[in-house]
């Protein structure tokens, strides 16, 4: 149980050790009031979010954002759902229809981006709250959704920052396709996210039990740039054979290199391993870089901006009782703000953000370099005046005619739900290669995304989308870009190696909410994720296209025409029941069938994008409501009751079906409910009809005293009732009506995203034909074949002993 304790700064001076640590945490984090757990005493709850019951229909999704500060110790995600899938079911189910949970660092996961929808899918369930976290920075991991999901990640597993968890109920190109009805099963979930943190910056680890030594640094200017030297606080520190030391270093800007060296008086045969990791605590099994710093320095080229952790671990001690004493030194090489490279001879430009003023589109911008070499009034800038002329590189084997030019872009965290668009256009053949890296400068052997030519690029990556690639044009997107510092490096020839003809190459870097404006086949939608802390964008495609950018053609133009004709023209089947109702003088039923068919045709015309006479919601309501009324009205029509009773039943049914059409009209259970309501209306009508005729027969009191006569009367009534029912309907049409109704129910159940147009057209024809057959089954109506009325007797005849042939006395008694 958590206990909320308020602390103030004066109280810190007189508290015990526990309160002392709490107050230090208050001073560091700028707050003096928070919740703390009873155990352990050196951690506290940073944040906790509870998410109520949320329903995901087929192809729905939700994002959960979790913010992890640098002092966090662990993050716990707990979800409960009504998904009931075991490992055997997971293996046989269609992966595109599989409920799943995905995780990604920095920006929302997108499991169906481009053609790599199943790259990160792990078919094994989540066990013991562990995830395969490797590669989550620029990829994602997806797992089958389970009934209970418990994920606990620590600062020894993941980096601080923003993490996104996505819950999907089906993926693939059809996820963003505009659909009238989604067939399939949905699921609901509830969840809780809590983040724990350490109370002091000098401690870390998942249990806040590891001491972190922060390095003291001094800047020194040199001919190569600015060299920052950092040393551990105790130069003569010693370590046992079974101990390890943890250090941290904060990089606030782009650096070219980190070099870690060690000085000691011990034998060079002793191995002193240094494990380095960006953002998280390294270990011998999980680290970014490693090396024996007792023999040679550990060099990290182009380190990422942020906090680095270093673990020093001694190995191969000749004597376990001997302490190993050492001093560590870090050297950081940083070039001037407009230079890059180990010799600081390459050009580097920081691009300024220019916002596009469009209130309907949140945060769209383009970037231009801050330089006197060019001036631009548009989103494009000329590249040649900015290119580096020096070919001095970082490798002796590198060609003397190759140079690099870098552009730095700062992406705000609010733009993480958008995409970076990079374009190059030239009047000659483009010989440049583009490399992109997050948090550090890219090189030929170190990058996150790259483009060298049409056959050598990152087009197979999950979040890299190449749209144009030829000799004169390059255009690609980095989808759902991560907020922070991005570096774009251009590898090119120097000006001395180029031909006399000067090329003109323009470059543009911009942030767009949806790639290619949804390829002109959809609209860009902006949605707030579940915690309400950030905005992301997605494409809502039209009926013919899908994919995250609406670039996947799901239905061809000719196929769309045939589907539209099928869905609209199939409603012409309403003429069968409407014509017969009009011929029988059932004007209310005629109006109902006619309006139902017309409204359904108009609704589907709007749905397929042909023409919308009214708003989509109004047309949808009218279609479903009148369809429900037509089904129930058919059942009521076959009864032989007075108009007052019919109006009463129709009024009640109209209210009930209107509520159904307003709330969940596309639910599959509605068809069963409508048929049940219709059957109930038929039963009520028959009962009214029966009791109306029942009251017409006079009975004497003596009859009920005579059990023999009473039993004979009941048998005769039952016999006559069966005869009446058999004569009441034309059973051929009843059977045909139920067969057509069964076909309508089958068509409804077989509807899917891909076959909806066919089976829903069959539904239109089947439901109207069934109504026609039921109308013809009523004997009172004219014969459907020749239009002549049929003679029928609709009475429950009395028993012969009670007929008029009996002799009655003057006083009415039976003689």
Buried (B, 14 or more C-beta within 10 A) or exposed (E): EEEEEEBEEEEBEEEEEEBEBBBBBBEEBEEBEBEBBEEBBBBBBBBEBEBEEBEBEBBBBBBBBBBBEBBBBBBBBBBBBBBEBEEEEBEEEEBBBBBBBBBBBBBBBBBBBBEBBBBBBBEEBBEEEEBEBEEBBBBBBBBBBBBEBBBBBBBBBBBBBBBBBBBBBBBBBBBBBBBBBBBEEBBEBBBEBBBBBBBBBBBBBBBBEBEBBBBEBEEEEEEBBBBBBBBBEEEEBBBEBEEBBBBBBEBEEBBBBBBBBBEBEBEEEBBBBBBBBBBBBBEEEBBBBBBBBBEEBBEBBBBBBBBBBBBBBBEEBEEEEBBBBBBBBBBBBBBEEBBBBBBBBBBBBBBEBEEEEEEEBBBBBBBBBEBEEBEBEEBBBBBBEBBBEBBBBBEEEBEEEBBBBBBBBBBEBEBBBBBBBBBBBBEEEBBBBBBBBBBBBBBBEEBBBBBBEEEEBBBEBBBBBBBEBEEBEBBBBBBBBBBBBBBBBBBBBBEEEBEEEEBEBBBBBBBBBBBBBBBEBBEBBBEEBBBEBBBBBBBBBBBBBBBBBBBBBBBEEEEBEEBBBBBBBBBEBBBBBBBBBBBBEBEBBBBBBBBBBBBBBBBBBBBBEBEBEBEEEBBBBBBBBBBBBBBBBBBBBBBBBEEEBBEEBBEBBBEBBBEBBEEEBBEBEBBEBBBEBBEBBBEBBBEBBBEEEEEEEEEEEEBEEBEEBEEBBEEBBEEBEEEBEEEBBBEEBBEBBBBBBEBBBEBBEBBBBEEBBBBBBBBBBBBBBBBBBBBBBBBEBBEBEEEEEEEEEEEBBBBEBBEEEEEEEEEEEBE
